[in-house]
């Protein structure tokens, strides 16, 4: 995961990276950030199915119907590094990203800081992270859901969240051993590899991060060998549907009332999503003044 006044302005809401199947609101009591323009250029990781124009059309509608103090124009980027370059060069005023990612990059760059939301309702969106599979792969989906439910029940999800996100601090995301069982079927997983601490391909080529740890555990429980395939964000759906990969980390744009992004704006018709394994809010990051 996906990812403005409620669904947006913090995620504009849904970033989809990655990738969620559920949502919820929480209040943000912080003071509003001062801006010099009524129209803020906002970097967003490119969605797979929804074009930049479609995304901005929905964003404009949401902000018009909401109690906002300013408006945003979304600018698509293929990956986090290029989006950060856009922010640091002044091409963007803010970027939209998951809170776990935002806090990680802010911690490592003293020129960046979290930006308060600009809308008067002071709400942010919670995104649910899921696994996306081809709709025809019903057996695989059932196995994923069973394993996710077991990991939630036995505390494994909580332990992995703590190790790879909550307690990570200023450390680099640890490498994740994928394991190998001779003769076991292969499960090809697509990751962007540049979204720490969620998923990351380290400089030495080893996979790391929370999503990778989740898939390693899922593979072990399903009796499958996990193979990581690194792809750009917007290439994930086509790789899944063309059978280059079997699973993609996914968050879907939140849906609900008239002030929310429409359901399935970025979800291909032939894709099914698993039960969620993690939730995160979406926030804005800006340069320090």
VEXLUMVO-316507 format. One line per field, with one value per residue: residue number from 1; x, z, y of N, C-alpha, C in turn. Coordinates in steps of 0.05 Angstrom, whole numbers, padded with zeros to 5 digits, always signed. Example, Ala and Ser with C-alpha at 12.3 -4.5 7.8 and 13.67 -1.06 7.14 Angstrom:
% residues 2
rodo	1 2
n.x	+00264 +00257
n.z	+00156 +00142
n.y	-00114 -00045
ca.x	+00246 +00273
ca.z	+00156 +00143
ca.y	-00090 -00021
c.x	+00264 +00258
c.z	+00156 +00157
c.y	-00066 +00001
END
This chain:
% residues 289
rodo	1 2 3 4 5 6 7 8 9 10 11 12 13 14 15 16 17 18 19 20 21 22 23 24 25 26 27 28 29 30 31 32 33 34 35 36 37 38 39 40 41 42 43 44 45 46 47 48 49 50 51 52 53 54 55 56 57 58 59 60 61 62 63 64 65 66 67 68 69 70 71 72 73 74 75 76 77 78 79 80 81 82 83 84 85 86 87 88 89 90 91 92 93 94 95 96 97 98 99 100 101 102 103 104 105 106 107 108 109 110 111 112 113 114 115 116 117 118 119 120 121 122 123 124 125 126 127 128 129 130 131 132 133 134 135 136 137 138 139 140 141 142 143 144 145 146 147 148 149 150 151 152 153 154 155 156 157 158 159 160 161 162 163 164 165 166 167 168 169 170 171 172 173 174 175 176 177 178 179 180 181 182 183 184 185 186 187 188 189 190 191 192 193 194 195 196 197 198 199 200 201 202 203 204 205 206 207 208 209 210 211 212 213 214 215 216 217 218 219 220 221 222 223 224 225 226 227 228 229 230 231 232 233 234 235 236 237 238 239 240 241 242 243 244 245 246 247 248 249 250 251 252 253 254 255 256 257 258 259 260 261 262 263 264 265 266 267 268 269 270 271 272 273 274 275 276 277 278 279 280 281 282 283 284 285 286 287 288 289
n.x	+00009 -00060 -00072 -00149 -00174 -00192 -00179 -00140 -00110 -00074 -00059 -00063 -00091 -00074 -00029 -00009 +00035 +00051 -00004 -00070 -00125 -00169 -00188 -00184 -00200 -00161 -00150 -00113 -00079 -00043 -00013 -00028 +00012 +00047 +00039 +00061 +00035 -00027 -00033 -00005 +00050 +00052 +00089 +00077 +00079 +00076 +00014 -00012 -00057 -00088 -00083 -00040 -00071 -00123 -00119 -00109 -00157 -00194 -00172 -00178 -00234 -00245 -00218 -00246 -00295 -00284 -00262 -00214 -00152 -00119 -00098 -00077 -00032 -00019 +00041 +00067 +00116 +00165 +00194 +00218 +00270 +00276 +00232 +00245 +00289 +00262 +00235 +00278 +00302 +00267 +00226 +00181 +00136 +00119 +00118 +00081 +00074 +00081 +00075 +00113 +00155 +00165 +00183 +00229 +00261 +00264 +00290 +00341 +00356 +00370 +00349 +00296 +00227 +00167 +00105 +00049 -00021 -00063 -00116 -00178 -00207 -00171 -00157 -00128 -00111 -00115 -00080 -00085 -00042 -00033 -00029 -00026 -00055 -00064 -00131 -00148 -00118 -00139 -00129 -00078 -00088 -00122 -00086 -00049 -00082 -00095 -00045 -00032 -00072 -00058 -00008 -00022 -00053 -00016 +00020 +00063 +00060 +00059 +00110 +00145 +00131 +00148 +00204 +00222 +00201 +00178 +00217 +00263 +00292 +00350 +00376 +00397 +00351 +00348 +00379 +00341 +00336 +00318 +00314 +00314 +00284 +00296 +00265 +00217 +00160 +00166 +00155 +00145 +00159 +00143 +00178 +00191 +00239 +00261 +00239 +00249 +00230 +00200 +00205 +00265 +00323 +00387 +00452 +00488 +00458 +00424 +00359 +00317 +00280 +00212 +00166 +00191 +00207 +00157 +00139 +00178 +00166 +00113 +00123 +00152 +00113 +00076 +00104 +00138 +00189 +00214 +00224 +00253 +00234 +00255 +00221 +00197 +00149 +00101 +00102 +00085 +00033 +00027 +00068 +00049 +00000 +00020 +00045 +00098 +00111 +00085 +00061 +00046 +00061 +00010 -00031 -00094 -00134 -00168 -00238 -00306 -00343 -00371 -00327 -00282 -00231 -00251 -00271 -00227 -00200 -00147 -00141 -00130 -00176 -00170 -00147 -00138 -00140 -00107 -00122 -00109 -00042 -00016 -00022 -00017 -00011 -00016 +00027 +00051 +00114 +00162 +00211 +00253 +00240
n.z	+00000 +00000 -00011 +00038 +00044 +00081 +00059 +00030 +00039 +00067 +00045 +00002 -00013 -00011 -00028 -00059 -00066 -00059 -00030 +00011 +00042 +00071 +00121 +00166 +00209 +00245 +00293 +00286 +00324 +00319 +00304 +00246 +00187 +00161 +00096 +00034 -00013 -00046 -00075 -00072 -00094 -00096 -00085 -00107 -00103 -00163 -00185 -00206 -00240 -00241 -00273 -00271 -00283 -00273 -00219 -00199 -00213 -00179 -00131 -00133 -00131 -00080 -00046 -00058 -00037 +00016 +00080 +00067 +00072 +00030 -00035 -00070 -00121 -00150 -00167 -00203 -00187 -00201 -00162 -00094 -00084 -00129 -00121 -00072 -00090 -00122 -00083 -00052 -00090 -00099 -00135 -00116 -00062 -00020 -00002 -00007 +00035 +00069 +00141 +00170 +00134 +00125 +00176 +00180 +00137 +00150 +00199 +00181 +00151 +00163 +00138 +00127 +00148 +00182 +00157 +00179 +00169 +00123 +00124 +00155 +00183 +00206 +00200 +00189 +00145 +00153 +00124 +00098 +00091 +00042 +00007 -00063 -00113 -00174 -00197 -00212 -00182 -00136 -00098 -00079 -00057 -00015 +00016 +00031 +00062 +00103 +00127 +00142 +00179 +00219 +00233 +00256 +00299 +00330 +00346 +00313 +00272 +00303 +00328 +00283 +00264 +00307 +00307 +00255 +00244 +00289 +00330 +00303 +00300 +00289 +00258 +00200 +00158 +00173 +00139 +00108 +00116 +00067 +00063 +00040 +00011 -00015 -00074 -00063 -00085 -00121 -00101 -00129 -00112 -00119 -00105 -00092 -00071 -00053 -00010 +00048 +00117 +00098 +00049 +00019 -00022 -00007 -00014 -00024 -00051 -00022 +00002 +00046 +00103 +00127 +00095 +00065 +00105 +00123 +00077 +00074 +00120 +00108 +00063 +00086 +00119 +00082 +00056 +00013 -00031 -00028 -00078 -00093 -00134 -00162 -00177 -00209 -00181 -00212 -00247 -00224 -00225 -00279 -00283 -00248 -00273 -00321 -00305 -00289 -00237 -00175 -00130 -00104 -00063 -00037 -00033 -00028 -00052 -00003 +00014 +00022 +00045 +00011 +00011 +00001 -00035 -00093 -00088 -00110 -00148 -00164 -00172 -00211 -00252 -00253 -00206 -00140 -00069 -00007 +00063 +00107 +00133 +00159 +00183 +00168 +00175 +00128 +00111 +00103 +00080 +00084 +00066 +00116 +00142
n.y	-00023 +00049 +00109 +00253 +00304 +00273 +00229 +00240 +00283 +00262 +00222 +00227 +00202 +00145 +00117 +00074 +00045 +00025 -00002 -00031 -00056 -00033 +00014 +00071 +00126 +00175 +00226 +00288 +00330 +00370 +00435 +00475 +00477 +00533 +00559 +00586 +00587 +00577 +00532 +00473 +00435 +00367 +00310 +00244 +00174 +00138 +00112 +00049 +00037 +00083 +00144 +00202 +00248 +00229 +00218 +00270 +00294 +00268 +00284 +00340 +00343 +00321 +00358 +00404 +00393 +00390 +00418 +00452 +00490 +00500 +00478 +00419 +00396 +00337 +00304 +00254 +00204 +00154 +00127 +00128 +00153 +00189 +00221 +00246 +00275 +00311 +00340 +00362 +00394 +00434 +00429 +00405 +00418 +00387 +00317 +00256 +00202 +00138 +00136 +00106 +00103 +00157 +00175 +00146 +00166 +00220 +00218 +00205 +00249 +00313 +00357 +00350 +00347 +00325 +00346 +00384 +00369 +00404 +00413 +00431 +00394 +00360 +00304 +00241 +00186 +00116 +00063 -00002 -00057 -00106 -00170 -00177 -00217 -00255 -00258 -00308 -00342 -00371 -00411 -00399 -00349 -00364 -00394 -00354 -00320 -00355 -00364 -00311 -00300 -00338 -00319 -00271 -00288 -00318 -00281 -00268 -00228 -00181 -00184 -00181 -00131 -00099 -00110 -00096 -00045 -00012 -00013 -00002 +00046 +00085 +00050 +00012 -00023 -00091 -00147 -00199 -00266 -00312 -00366 -00435 -00492 -00553 -00575 -00551 -00511 -00448 -00382 -00322 -00257 -00189 -00130 -00060 -00045 +00002 +00029 +00039 +00032 -00010 -00043 -00064 -00066 -00079 -00047 -00088 -00123 -00157 -00174 -00135 -00109 -00096 -00116 -00155 -00190 -00206 -00235 -00275 -00304 -00319 -00351 -00393 -00416 -00433 -00471 -00457 -00433 -00368 -00320 -00259 -00205 -00147 -00088 -00027 +00018 +00028 -00014 -00060 -00084 -00100 -00137 -00175 -00192 -00211 -00255 -00255 -00248 -00274 -00252 -00188 -00133 -00093 -00034 -00007 +00048 +00085 +00082 +00104 +00152 +00211 +00244 +00216 +00180 +00143 +00074 +00023 +00053 +00048 -00006 -00063 -00100 -00155 -00172 -00198 -00185 -00200 -00214 -00160 -00147 -00107 -00040 +00029 +00100 +00155 +00208 +00276 +00301 +00352 +00403 +00431 +00496
ca.x	+00000 -00056 -00058 -00142 -00183 -00188 -00166 -00121 -00090 -00054 -00049 -00077 -00093 -00066 -00008 -00003 +00057 +00048 -00013 -00087 -00152 -00184 -00179 -00196 -00192 -00152 -00148 -00086 -00084 -00021 -00020 -00026 +00036 +00043 +00048 +00061 +00020 -00053 -00032 +00020 +00058 +00055 +00100 +00063 +00089 +00058 -00005 -00010 -00079 -00098 -00063 -00036 -00094 -00146 -00114 -00113 -00186 -00207 -00161 -00191 -00262 -00244 -00210 -00267 -00317 -00274 -00255 -00185 -00142 -00105 -00103 -00053 -00030 -00002 +00061 +00076 +00144 +00168 +00206 +00222 +00294 +00271 +00213 +00260 +00305 +00244 +00230 +00302 +00309 +00247 +00205 +00158 +00135 +00115 +00114 +00062 +00087 +00073 +00087 +00137 +00176 +00170 +00199 +00255 +00277 +00268 +00311 +00367 +00361 +00361 +00336 +00268 +00210 +00139 +00088 +00022 -00042 -00072 -00146 -00189 -00218 -00149 -00159 -00110 -00122 -00100 -00079 -00080 -00024 -00043 -00015 -00043 -00050 -00083 -00158 -00151 -00102 -00156 -00116 -00056 -00100 -00131 -00062 -00039 -00101 -00093 -00020 -00034 -00089 -00042 +00013 -00035 -00062 +00006 +00037 +00085 +00058 +00067 +00138 +00158 +00127 +00166 +00232 +00229 +00191 +00175 +00242 +00286 +00308 +00367 +00391 +00389 +00334 +00365 +00375 +00321 +00343 +00294 +00313 +00310 +00278 +00299 +00241 +00193 +00152 +00177 +00136 +00159 +00147 +00153 +00182 +00204 +00266 +00272 +00220 +00255 +00238 +00181 +00220 +00291 +00345 +00410 +00473 +00501 +00439 +00408 +00333 +00314 +00256 +00188 +00150 +00207 +00206 +00130 +00138 +00195 +00150 +00091 +00133 +00159 +00088 +00063 +00122 +00147 +00214 +00209 +00243 +00248 +00238 +00253 +00206 +00187 +00122 +00079 +00105 +00078 +00008 +00031 +00084 +00032 -00019 +00034 +00056 +00126 +00112 +00060 +00050 +00055 +00052 -00010 -00050 -00115 -00144 -00191 -00264 -00325 -00364 -00366 -00302 -00260 -00224 -00269 -00260 -00215 -00189 -00121 -00139 -00137 -00200 -00164 -00130 -00151 -00122 -00109 -00127 -00086 -00023 -00005 -00035 +00000 -00023 -00001 +00033 +00066 +00141 +00171 +00237 +00252 +00241
ca.z	+00000 -00020 -00001 +00030 +00067 +00098 +00046 +00014 +00049 +00078 +00028 -00018 +00002 -00018 -00041 -00069 -00069 -00053 -00028 +00030 +00039 +00094 +00129 +00189 +00214 +00271 +00293 +00287 +00339 +00316 +00291 +00217 +00177 +00144 +00069 +00020 -00037 -00043 -00090 -00064 -00111 -00077 -00098 -00101 -00118 -00185 -00183 -00228 -00259 -00242 -00285 -00255 -00288 -00259 -00191 -00193 -00215 -00154 -00110 -00135 -00122 -00052 -00032 -00062 -00019 +00043 +00092 +00064 +00071 +00005 -00054 -00078 -00147 -00148 -00188 -00201 -00188 -00203 -00138 -00071 -00087 -00148 -00108 -00053 -00105 -00130 -00059 -00044 -00111 -00099 -00154 -00100 -00036 -00001 -00013 +00007 +00040 +00094 +00165 +00177 +00115 +00130 +00200 +00174 +00120 +00165 +00219 +00168 +00136 +00180 +00123 +00123 +00172 +00177 +00154 +00189 +00149 +00119 +00124 +00181 +00197 +00220 +00200 +00171 +00136 +00158 +00101 +00105 +00072 +00034 -00016 -00086 -00130 -00196 -00188 -00218 -00163 -00111 -00078 -00068 -00039 +00010 +00032 +00042 +00083 +00126 +00140 +00155 +00203 +00238 +00243 +00273 +00323 +00347 +00353 +00295 +00259 +00322 +00332 +00259 +00264 +00327 +00299 +00229 +00242 +00313 +00346 +00285 +00307 +00268 +00245 +00173 +00158 +00172 +00117 +00114 +00104 +00054 +00066 +00016 +00015 -00041 -00085 -00057 -00106 -00119 -00100 -00138 -00099 -00129 -00087 -00104 -00061 -00046 +00008 +00075 +00126 +00089 +00034 +00011 -00032 +00003 -00034 -00031 -00066 -00005 +00009 +00074 +00109 +00138 +00076 +00058 +00128 +00122 +00056 +00082 +00139 +00093 +00046 +00104 +00129 +00059 +00044 -00013 -00032 -00037 -00096 -00095 -00160 -00157 -00198 -00203 -00169 -00231 -00263 -00208 -00235 -00305 -00278 -00236 -00292 -00342 -00291 -00283 -00208 -00164 -00108 -00103 -00040 -00049 -00016 -00045 -00043 +00016 +00003 +00043 +00039 -00013 +00013 -00001 -00062 -00100 -00085 -00133 -00168 -00174 -00171 -00236 -00250 -00250 -00182 -00114 -00048 +00017 +00088 +00114 +00153 +00172 +00178 +00172 +00165 +00107 +00120 +00085 +00087 +00071 +00074 +00139 +00134
ca.y	+00000 +00058 +00110 +00279 +00315 +00251 +00209 +00250 +00299 +00248 +00203 +00234 +00180 +00121 +00116 +00050 +00036 +00003 -00026 -00036 -00064 -00026 +00040 +00083 +00154 +00183 +00255 +00299 +00354 +00389 +00460 +00474 +00488 +00556 +00556 +00612 +00584 +00563 +00507 +00459 +00412 +00345 +00286 +00220 +00151 +00133 +00090 +00030 +00039 +00111 +00163 +00227 +00265 +00217 +00222 +00298 +00299 +00260 +00301 +00366 +00339 +00317 +00382 +00423 +00386 +00389 +00443 +00455 +00517 +00503 +00456 +00405 +00384 +00314 +00299 +00226 +00195 +00125 +00116 +00147 +00170 +00211 +00239 +00261 +00294 +00333 +00356 +00377 +00413 +00455 +00423 +00397 +00430 +00365 +00291 +00240 +00176 +00125 +00147 +00091 +00111 +00185 +00178 +00135 +00184 +00245 +00212 +00204 +00273 +00335 +00378 +00343 +00344 +00319 +00370 +00381 +00370 +00432 +00415 +00439 +00371 +00348 +00275 +00227 +00161 +00092 +00045 -00030 -00070 -00133 -00183 -00178 -00240 -00256 -00267 -00336 -00358 -00373 -00428 -00383 -00328 -00377 -00401 -00329 -00311 -00373 -00358 -00285 -00304 -00353 -00300 -00251 -00302 -00327 -00258 -00264 -00202 -00161 -00186 -00171 -00102 -00087 -00113 -00083 -00018 +00004 -00011 +00000 +00069 +00096 +00028 +00004 -00047 -00115 -00166 -00220 -00292 -00323 -00395 -00451 -00520 -00567 -00587 -00535 -00492 -00421 -00360 -00298 -00233 -00164 -00108 -00037 -00046 +00029 +00041 +00031 +00006 -00030 -00062 -00052 -00082 -00065 -00042 -00113 -00140 -00173 -00162 -00127 -00094 -00109 -00131 -00178 -00208 -00218 -00254 -00298 -00320 -00331 -00372 -00415 -00428 -00445 -00491 -00447 -00417 -00341 -00307 -00231 -00192 -00118 -00074 +00000 +00018 +00026 -00039 -00084 -00097 -00113 -00160 -00195 -00203 -00226 -00279 -00252 -00252 -00286 -00236 -00160 -00118 -00075 -00019 +00004 +00074 +00083 +00088 +00107 +00172 +00228 +00259 +00197 +00170 +00121 +00047 +00009 +00072 +00038 -00036 -00076 -00116 -00184 -00176 -00201 -00178 -00216 -00200 -00141 -00156 -00084 -00014 +00053 +00124 +00168 +00234 +00293 +00308 +00376 +00413 +00449 +00524
c.x	+00007 -00053 -00070 -00158 -00184 -00175 -00145 -00101 -00073 -00048 -00055 -00089 -00089 -00046 -00006 +00019 +00042 +00029 -00031 -00116 -00169 -00174 -00193 -00186 -00180 -00148 -00119 -00089 -00062 -00029 -00015 +00000 +00030 +00054 +00046 +00045 -00006 -00053 -00005 +00026 +00066 +00066 +00085 +00075 +00068 +00040 -00003 -00032 -00089 -00077 -00061 -00060 -00118 -00143 -00119 -00143 -00201 -00197 -00175 -00220 -00262 -00238 -00232 -00290 -00310 -00266 -00224 -00177 -00126 -00109 -00076 -00055 -00010 +00016 +00071 +00106 +00145 +00179 +00212 +00247 +00289 +00251 +00227 +00278 +00287 +00238 +00254 +00310 +00289 +00225 +00179 +00159 +00131 +00114 +00095 +00073 +00077 +00088 +00113 +00161 +00184 +00189 +00227 +00273 +00282 +00290 +00339 +00374 +00351 +00351 +00306 +00253 +00182 +00123 +00060 +00002 -00053 -00102 -00156 -00200 -00197 -00152 -00138 -00121 -00103 -00102 -00072 -00063 -00033 -00024 -00035 -00035 -00069 -00109 -00161 -00137 -00116 -00143 -00093 -00067 -00109 -00108 -00050 -00056 -00098 -00067 -00020 -00050 -00073 -00021 +00002 -00042 -00038 +00026 +00060 +00084 +00067 +00098 +00154 +00155 +00145 +00195 +00239 +00219 +00193 +00201 +00267 +00304 +00324 +00383 +00380 +00371 +00351 +00358 +00356 +00330 +00318 +00292 +00308 +00305 +00279 +00273 +00216 +00186 +00162 +00154 +00151 +00144 +00159 +00155 +00195 +00233 +00278 +00253 +00225 +00237 +00219 +00193 +00244 +00309 +00371 +00432 +00488 +00483 +00421 +00381 +00331 +00287 +00232 +00173 +00165 +00206 +00178 +00129 +00155 +00180 +00127 +00100 +00140 +00134 +00073 +00080 +00132 +00173 +00208 +00231 +00235 +00253 +00234 +00241 +00200 +00158 +00100 +00080 +00094 +00054 +00013 +00048 +00068 +00014 -00006 +00049 +00086 +00131 +00085 +00046 +00062 +00045 +00033 -00025 -00070 -00125 -00168 -00217 -00283 -00346 -00356 -00340 -00278 -00255 -00243 -00255 -00250 -00205 -00163 -00119 -00147 -00160 -00193 -00146 -00147 -00131 -00128 -00120 -00104 -00068 -00011 -00021 -00016 -00015 -00005 +00003 +00047 +00094 +00148 +00199 +00233 +00254 +00266
c.z	+00000 -00014 -00017 +00045 +00085 +00082 +00029 +00028 +00066 +00061 +00002 -00023 -00009 -00036 -00054 -00082 -00072 -00051 -00006 +00026 +00063 +00103 +00155 +00193 +00242 +00270 +00296 +00300 +00336 +00301 +00261 +00208 +00160 +00117 +00055 -00006 -00031 -00058 -00086 -00083 -00092 -00092 -00088 -00116 -00138 -00180 -00208 -00249 -00262 -00252 -00266 -00259 -00273 -00229 -00183 -00195 -00190 -00131 -00110 -00125 -00091 -00037 -00035 -00042 +00011 +00054 +00091 +00063 +00045 -00011 -00062 -00107 -00145 -00172 -00184 -00203 -00187 -00178 -00118 -00075 -00106 -00137 -00087 -00067 -00114 -00107 -00053 -00065 -00113 -00120 -00140 -00073 -00014 -00017 +00005 +00010 +00066 +00118 +00172 +00159 +00120 +00154 +00196 +00158 +00134 +00186 +00206 +00152 +00151 +00165 +00119 +00150 +00163 +00175 +00165 +00166 +00147 +00121 +00153 +00197 +00213 +00223 +00182 +00166 +00144 +00134 +00110 +00083 +00067 +00014 -00039 -00103 -00154 -00187 -00192 -00197 -00136 -00090 -00064 -00049 -00013 +00028 +00046 +00066 +00108 +00142 +00154 +00180 +00226 +00250 +00261 +00300 +00342 +00354 +00335 +00281 +00278 +00326 +00308 +00257 +00283 +00317 +00275 +00226 +00269 +00328 +00328 +00291 +00283 +00253 +00217 +00175 +00156 +00148 +00127 +00100 +00093 +00058 +00040 +00023 -00012 -00049 -00080 -00080 -00100 -00119 -00106 -00127 -00111 -00107 -00101 -00095 -00053 -00027 +00037 +00095 +00116 +00071 +00021 -00001 -00025 -00019 -00042 -00045 -00049 +00001 +00039 +00078 +00117 +00119 +00068 +00080 +00129 +00101 +00062 +00101 +00126 +00076 +00063 +00112 +00107 +00046 +00017 -00010 -00043 -00055 -00099 -00123 -00156 -00182 -00190 -00195 -00190 -00248 -00249 -00219 -00261 -00301 -00265 -00257 -00315 -00331 -00289 -00253 -00199 -00144 -00110 -00077 -00050 -00027 -00036 -00034 -00025 +00003 +00027 +00036 +00015 -00012 +00010 -00030 -00068 -00096 -00111 -00155 -00180 -00175 -00198 -00231 -00243 -00226 -00157 -00092 -00023 +00040 +00094 +00135 +00168 +00165 +00184 +00162 +00144 +00115 +00098 +00097 +00071 +00080 +00098 +00129 +00145
c.y	+00018 +00078 +00133 +00294 +00293 +00232 +00220 +00263 +00283 +00227 +00212 +00210 +00157 +00121 +00091 +00046 +00024 +00008 -00027 -00040 -00056 +00001 +00049 +00110 +00156 +00213 +00264 +00327 +00375 +00414 +00458 +00487 +00512 +00551 +00583 +00611 +00570 +00537 +00495 +00436 +00390 +00320 +00261 +00197 +00142 +00109 +00073 +00035 +00068 +00129 +00187 +00246 +00255 +00222 +00251 +00306 +00292 +00277 +00328 +00364 +00338 +00343 +00404 +00418 +00386 +00416 +00446 +00484 +00522 +00478 +00444 +00396 +00361 +00311 +00271 +00222 +00165 +00112 +00137 +00164 +00194 +00231 +00257 +00282 +00318 +00351 +00374 +00398 +00436 +00451 +00416 +00413 +00409 +00339 +00275 +00212 +00164 +00136 +00133 +00099 +00140 +00189 +00167 +00154 +00211 +00241 +00213 +00229 +00297 +00359 +00374 +00343 +00336 +00345 +00364 +00381 +00398 +00434 +00418 +00415 +00355 +00317 +00264 +00199 +00138 +00073 +00017 -00043 -00098 -00145 -00185 -00202 -00239 -00268 -00297 -00354 -00359 -00390 -00414 -00362 -00341 -00385 -00376 -00320 -00329 -00368 -00331 -00286 -00318 -00335 -00279 -00264 -00309 -00305 -00253 -00237 -00180 -00161 -00175 -00141 -00088 -00088 -00096 -00054 -00003 +00008 -00009 +00023 +00080 +00075 +00023 -00021 -00072 -00133 -00188 -00246 -00305 -00353 -00410 -00480 -00534 -00580 -00571 -00516 -00464 -00401 -00334 -00273 -00208 -00143 -00085 -00036 -00019 +00043 +00032 +00046 -00016 -00051 -00049 -00073 -00067 -00064 -00068 -00133 -00157 -00159 -00156 -00115 -00111 -00126 -00157 -00199 -00221 -00240 -00279 -00316 -00333 -00355 -00397 -00430 -00443 -00467 -00483 -00432 -00389 -00331 -00278 -00220 -00162 -00104 -00045 -00002 +00013 +00000 -00064 -00099 -00112 -00138 -00182 -00208 -00218 -00250 -00279 -00255 -00263 -00269 -00208 -00148 -00096 -00059 -00006 +00030 +00071 +00091 +00091 +00128 +00189 +00243 +00241 +00190 +00147 +00094 +00037 +00028 +00061 +00008 -00047 -00095 -00146 -00190 -00179 -00194 -00195 -00200 -00182 -00153 -00132 -00059 +00008 +00077 +00136 +00197 +00250 +00299 +00333 +00383 +00431 +00478 +00537
END
